[in-house]
């Protein structure tokens, strides 16, 4: 007779815990961005423009891990809300530089401050080496998840089990 949880129990625990963690984090994001009248995907664009500042749409899409076609409607909505500016390049009119307006920057800074506070609270539950191990383990889990996504995307199994459709990345609402 085996001692301890079975492999299936461990997998179910892992699955349930990660799912709940992501749901809770996503609900928190929806709540905080919602206070400012922006969707999560729009808010992530604002945060991405906060640091390092002005950006071309292609660079911004790359940093967010999405396509320019996915980013374009978000940029349009944020511009309509008065949260970002689009400035055409003087040398090439096809290139637009995106910057935050004062209101967009205010929202991004408020959200960043709130996130920093939440992260401080979460990390306070872990002391010293335990905190370092947590961050290290989460980094490793993230790397493995990216490797698995790439394997599934590149294999016949990946086409049958469209991992990217199920986990659509940074800018899913």
Residue frames as qw, qx, qy, qz and C-alpha x, y, z in Angstrom:
[[0.000, 0.889, 0.459, 0.000, 0.00, 0.00, 0.00],
 [0.423, 0.479, -0.007, 0.770, 1.31, 3.44, -0.97],
 [0.314, -0.628, -0.384, 0.600, 1.90, 6.21, 1.50],
 [0.071, -0.415, 0.121, 0.899, 1.08, 9.79, 0.58],
 [0.564, 0.568, 0.153, -0.579, -0.99, 11.19, -2.26],
 [0.752, 0.265, 0.540, 0.268, -1.25, 9.37, -5.57],
 [0.316, -0.033, 0.410, 0.855, 0.09, 10.83, -8.79],
 [0.040, -0.601, -0.626, -0.495, -3.50, 11.60, -9.84],
 [0.366, -0.817, -0.390, 0.216, -4.19, 13.39, -6.54],
 [0.436, -0.459, 0.122, 0.764, -1.02, 15.44, -6.95],
 [0.196, 0.209, 0.545, 0.788, -1.95, 16.36, -10.53],
 [0.176, -0.737, -0.593, -0.272, -5.48, 17.31, -9.48],
 [0.426, -0.742, -0.228, 0.465, -4.16, 19.41, -6.58],
 [0.372, -0.240, 0.301, 0.845, -1.70, 21.16, -8.90],
 [0.073, 0.417, 0.630, 0.651, -4.35, 21.73, -11.54],
 [0.272, -0.799, -0.533, -0.067, -6.91, 23.06, -9.07],
 [0.453, -0.656, -0.109, 0.594, -4.40, 25.29, -7.27],
 [0.300, -0.113, 0.371, 0.872, -2.97, 26.85, -10.43],
 [0.023, -0.556, -0.646, -0.523, -6.44, 27.34, -11.92],
 [0.346, -0.821, -0.437, 0.125, -7.65, 29.03, -8.73],
 [0.450, -0.481, 0.059, 0.750, -4.52, 31.17, -8.52],
 [0.199, 0.128, 0.494, 0.837, -4.98, 32.39, -12.10],
 [0.160, -0.684, -0.631, -0.329, -8.72, 32.99, -11.60],
 [0.414, -0.765, -0.318, 0.377, -8.11, 34.97, -8.41],
 [0.384, -0.333, 0.212, 0.835, -5.36, 37.04, -10.01],
 [0.098, 0.328, 0.601, 0.722, -7.50, 37.69, -13.09],
 [0.248, -0.779, -0.569, -0.089, -10.47, 38.74, -10.94],
 [0.420, -0.657, -0.120, 0.615, -8.20, 41.14, -9.05],
 [0.280, -0.076, 0.412, 0.864, -7.00, 42.63, -12.36],
 [0.041, -0.560, -0.660, -0.500, -10.56, 43.00, -13.63],
 [0.345, -0.801, -0.448, 0.199, -11.54, 44.76, -10.42],
 [0.392, -0.568, 0.038, 0.723, -8.63, 47.19, -10.33],
 [0.188, 0.040, 0.514, 0.836, -8.72, 48.06, -14.04],
 [0.089, -0.630, -0.717, -0.284, -12.50, 48.26, -13.92],
 [0.279, -0.717, -0.344, 0.538, -12.25, 51.06, -11.34],
 [0.130, -0.514, 0.256, 0.809, -10.74, 53.17, -14.10],
 [0.645, 0.583, 0.179, -0.460, -13.10, 52.08, -16.87],
 [0.362, 0.593, -0.655, -0.296, -10.57, 50.00, -18.79],
 [0.982, 0.017, -0.129, -0.138, -10.56, 46.32, -19.69],
 [0.777, -0.477, 0.319, 0.258, -7.68, 44.16, -18.48],
 [0.740, 0.299, 0.314, 0.514, -6.11, 44.02, -21.95],
 [0.180, 0.882, 0.083, 0.428, -6.30, 47.81, -22.24],
 [0.513, -0.839, 0.171, -0.050, -4.78, 48.20, -18.79],
 [0.846, -0.199, 0.300, 0.393, -1.89, 45.94, -19.70],
 [0.535, 0.608, 0.194, 0.554, -1.17, 48.21, -22.66],
 [0.167, -0.938, 0.043, -0.302, -1.15, 51.24, -20.34],
 [0.733, -0.613, 0.261, 0.136, 1.25, 49.47, -17.97],
 [0.816, 0.136, 0.295, 0.479, 3.52, 48.46, -20.85],
 [0.344, 0.760, 0.120, 0.539, 3.70, 52.09, -22.02],
 [0.460, -0.887, 0.017, -0.029, 4.51, 53.35, -18.53],
 [0.414, -0.650, 0.575, 0.276, 7.99, 51.86, -18.70],
 [0.545, -0.206, 0.036, 0.812, 10.07, 52.49, -20.83],
 [0.117, 0.585, 0.064, -0.800, 7.79, 55.20, -22.29],
 [0.570, 0.573, -0.155, -0.568, 7.03, 56.05, -25.95],
 [0.508, -0.120, 0.837, 0.165, 6.87, 52.97, -28.13],
 [0.396, 0.204, -0.578, -0.684, 6.09, 51.86, -31.66],
 [0.841, -0.054, 0.090, -0.531, 3.11, 49.53, -31.94],
 [0.842, 0.262, -0.472, -0.001, 5.28, 46.66, -33.23],
 [0.271, 0.364, -0.698, 0.554, 7.64, 46.98, -30.25],
 [0.488, -0.228, 0.414, -0.734, 4.71, 47.20, -27.85],
 [0.907, 0.064, -0.171, -0.379, 3.07, 44.11, -29.37],
 [0.675, 0.316, -0.623, 0.237, 6.36, 42.24, -28.97],
 [0.022, 0.322, -0.662, 0.677, 6.74, 43.21, -25.32],
 [0.642, -0.090, 0.321, -0.691, 3.13, 42.14, -24.63],
 [0.270, -0.093, 0.954, 0.094, 3.47, 38.88, -26.53],
 [0.536, 0.565, 0.558, -0.287, 0.64, 39.58, -28.96],
 [0.488, 0.358, 0.510, 0.612, 0.20, 40.42, -32.61],
 [0.037, -0.100, 0.048, 0.993, -0.07, 43.95, -33.94],
 [0.347, -0.315, -0.592, -0.656, -3.55, 43.08, -35.26],
 [0.508, -0.535, -0.657, 0.152, -4.64, 42.16, -31.70],
 [0.362, -0.353, -0.269, 0.820, -3.10, 45.36, -30.36],
 [0.070, 0.232, 0.354, 0.903, -4.61, 47.75, -32.93],
 [0.366, -0.638, -0.515, -0.440, -8.20, 47.76, -31.60],
 [0.587, -0.574, -0.389, 0.417, -6.89, 48.20, -28.05],
 [0.350, -0.115, 0.058, 0.928, -4.87, 51.22, -29.16],
 [0.114, -0.433, -0.468, -0.762, -7.94, 52.61, -30.91],
 [0.503, -0.682, -0.518, -0.112, -10.11, 52.23, -27.79],
 [0.567, -0.476, -0.240, 0.628, -7.46, 53.74, -25.53],
 [0.218, 0.088, 0.213, 0.948, -7.02, 56.69, -27.89],
 [0.277, -0.564, -0.516, -0.583, -10.82, 57.22, -27.94],
 [0.594, -0.669, -0.425, 0.138, -10.82, 57.19, -24.13],
 [0.052, 0.932, -0.177, 0.313, -8.08, 59.84, -24.13],
 [0.793, -0.562, 0.219, 0.083, -5.54, 57.57, -22.43],
 [0.671, -0.177, 0.420, 0.585, -2.89, 57.35, -25.16],
 [0.303, 0.804, -0.157, -0.486, -1.61, 59.55, -27.96],
 [0.810, 0.219, 0.421, 0.344, -0.55, 58.35, -31.39],
 [0.040, 0.856, -0.220, -0.466, 2.05, 60.47, -33.11],
 [0.857, 0.494, 0.088, 0.121, 3.14, 59.85, -36.70],
 [0.660, -0.325, 0.249, 0.630, 6.84, 59.72, -37.41],
 [0.209, 0.832, -0.111, -0.502, 8.05, 62.71, -39.40],
 [0.036, -0.496, 0.755, 0.428, 10.35, 60.49, -41.46],
 [0.187, -0.070, -0.926, -0.321, 7.86, 57.65, -42.13],
 [0.495, -0.175, 0.057, -0.849, 4.12, 58.34, -41.79],
 [0.767, -0.117, -0.582, -0.244, 3.40, 54.60, -41.49],
 [0.535, -0.074, -0.663, 0.518, 5.17, 54.54, -38.14],
 [0.378, -0.752, -0.124, -0.526, 3.28, 55.82, -35.10],
 [0.293, 0.183, -0.700, 0.625, 4.74, 56.39, -31.69],
 [0.546, -0.618, -0.504, -0.258, 2.44, 55.67, -28.78],
 [0.187, 0.229, -0.535, 0.792, 2.60, 57.61, -25.53],
 [0.240, -0.569, -0.744, 0.255, 0.43, 57.85, -22.44],
 [0.094, -0.746, -0.150, -0.642, -1.65, 60.95, -21.89],
 [0.094, -0.414, 0.556, -0.715, -1.54, 62.49, -18.42],
 [0.773, -0.182, 0.188, -0.578, -4.73, 60.58, -17.54],
 [0.918, 0.185, -0.349, -0.043, -3.35, 57.34, -19.00],
 [0.424, 0.398, -0.619, 0.528, -0.18, 57.78, -16.96],
 [0.399, -0.378, 0.423, -0.720, -2.20, 58.54, -13.81],
 [0.920, -0.067, -0.010, -0.386, -4.21, 55.33, -14.24],
 [0.818, 0.298, -0.457, 0.181, -1.12, 53.23, -15.04],
 [0.179, 0.442, -0.605, 0.638, 0.74, 54.56, -11.99],
 [0.608, -0.303, 0.321, -0.660, -2.26, 53.98, -9.71],
 [0.965, 0.051, -0.150, -0.208, -2.62, 50.40, -10.95],
 [0.639, 0.395, -0.543, 0.375, 1.13, 49.78, -10.65],
 [0.132, -0.448, 0.548, -0.694, 1.07, 51.11, -7.08],
 [0.816, -0.178, 0.169, -0.524, -1.90, 48.88, -6.23],
 [0.923, 0.211, -0.323, 0.004, -0.18, 45.84, -7.79],
 [0.360, 0.474, -0.607, 0.526, 3.01, 46.58, -5.84],
 [0.448, -0.374, 0.454, -0.673, 0.98, 46.71, -2.63],
 [0.939, -0.013, -0.003, -0.345, -0.77, 43.40, -3.42],
 [0.792, 0.349, -0.455, 0.209, 2.55, 41.75, -4.28],
 [0.049, 0.496, -0.605, 0.621, 4.09, 43.03, -1.04],
 [0.695, -0.257, 0.323, -0.588, 1.16, 41.54, 0.89],
 [0.961, 0.150, -0.171, -0.154, 1.43, 38.20, -0.90],
 [0.640, 0.430, -0.516, 0.373, 5.19, 37.95, -0.47],
 [0.255, -0.569, 0.482, -0.616, 4.93, 38.91, 3.21],
 [0.919, -0.201, 0.086, -0.328, 3.43, 35.46, 3.81],
 [0.932, 0.169, -0.143, 0.287, 6.85, 33.99, 2.89],
 [0.399, -0.876, 0.233, 0.138, 10.03, 34.65, 4.81],
 [0.288, -0.685, 0.603, 0.290, 13.64, 34.84, 3.60],
 [0.125, -0.262, 0.886, 0.360, 14.73, 31.69, 1.80],
 [0.391, 0.433, 0.800, -0.143, 11.12, 30.52, 1.42],
 [0.346, 0.817, 0.115, -0.447, 10.37, 33.67, -0.61],
 [0.052, 0.623, -0.642, -0.444, 13.47, 33.14, -2.78],
 [0.268, 0.005, 0.954, 0.134, 12.47, 29.50, -3.39],
 [0.427, 0.626, 0.575, -0.308, 8.94, 30.56, -4.34],
 [0.304, 0.813, -0.172, -0.465, 10.15, 33.10, -6.88],
 [0.063, -0.449, 0.830, 0.324, 12.68, 30.60, -8.25],
 [0.356, 0.210, 0.910, -0.027, 10.02, 27.86, -8.54],
 [0.432, 0.735, 0.368, -0.371, 7.55, 30.19, -10.24],
 [0.175, 0.738, -0.454, -0.468, 10.25, 31.26, -12.71],
 [0.163, -0.217, 0.938, 0.217, 11.03, 27.64, -13.48],
 [0.416, 0.457, 0.759, -0.206, 7.32, 26.81, -13.87],
 [0.362, 0.798, 0.037, -0.481, 6.94, 29.74, -16.26],
 [0.070, 0.571, -0.707, -0.412, 9.89, 28.56, -18.38],
 [0.257, 0.036, 0.964, 0.065, 8.53, 25.01, -18.52],
 [0.436, 0.624, 0.537, -0.365, 5.06, 26.30, -19.47],
 [0.317, 0.769, -0.260, -0.491, 6.58, 28.29, -22.36],
 [0.044, -0.376, 0.882, 0.281, 8.60, 25.28, -23.50],
 [0.358, 0.275, 0.884, -0.122, 5.51, 23.07, -23.38],
 [0.428, 0.730, 0.236, -0.478, 3.48, 25.66, -25.30],
 [0.219, 0.676, -0.535, -0.457, 6.16, 25.76, -28.00],
 [0.175, -0.145, 0.965, 0.129, 6.36, 21.95, -28.20],
 [0.407, 0.466, 0.746, -0.247, 2.60, 21.61, -28.52],
 [0.370, 0.773, -0.002, -0.515, 2.41, 24.38, -31.09],
 [0.179, 0.617, -0.666, -0.379, 5.15, 22.75, -33.20],
 [0.177, -0.099, 0.978, 0.041, 3.92, 19.15, -32.98],
 [0.350, -0.252, -0.716, -0.549, 1.00, 17.28, -34.47],
 [0.347, -0.491, -0.738, 0.308, -0.30, 16.88, -30.92],
 [0.107, -0.347, -0.188, 0.912, -0.13, 20.65, -30.61],
 [0.258, -0.034, -0.458, -0.850, -2.36, 21.04, -33.64],
 [0.447, -0.375, -0.786, -0.204, -4.84, 18.52, -32.26],
 [0.459, -0.681, -0.468, 0.325, -4.74, 20.07, -28.81],
 [0.299, 0.687, 0.072, 0.659, -4.52, 23.75, -29.59],
 [0.537, -0.411, -0.436, 0.594, -2.82, 24.92, -26.41],
 [0.175, -0.013, 0.016, 0.984, -2.53, 28.51, -27.58],
 [0.328, -0.444, -0.474, -0.686, -6.26, 28.74, -28.22],
 [0.619, -0.563, -0.546, 0.046, -6.97, 27.57, -24.69],
 [0.513, -0.645, -0.126, 0.552, -4.37, 29.85, -23.10],
 [0.504, 0.754, 0.270, 0.323, -4.37, 32.83, -25.41],
 [0.573, 0.249, -0.129, 0.770, -1.65, 34.80, -23.74],
 [0.251, -0.162, -0.331, 0.895, -1.13, 38.16, -22.21],
 [0.203, 0.051, -0.067, -0.976, -3.93, 40.08, -23.85],
 [0.304, -0.374, -0.824, -0.297, -6.92, 37.81, -23.34],
 [0.332, -0.347, 0.180, -0.859, -9.86, 39.40, -21.56]]
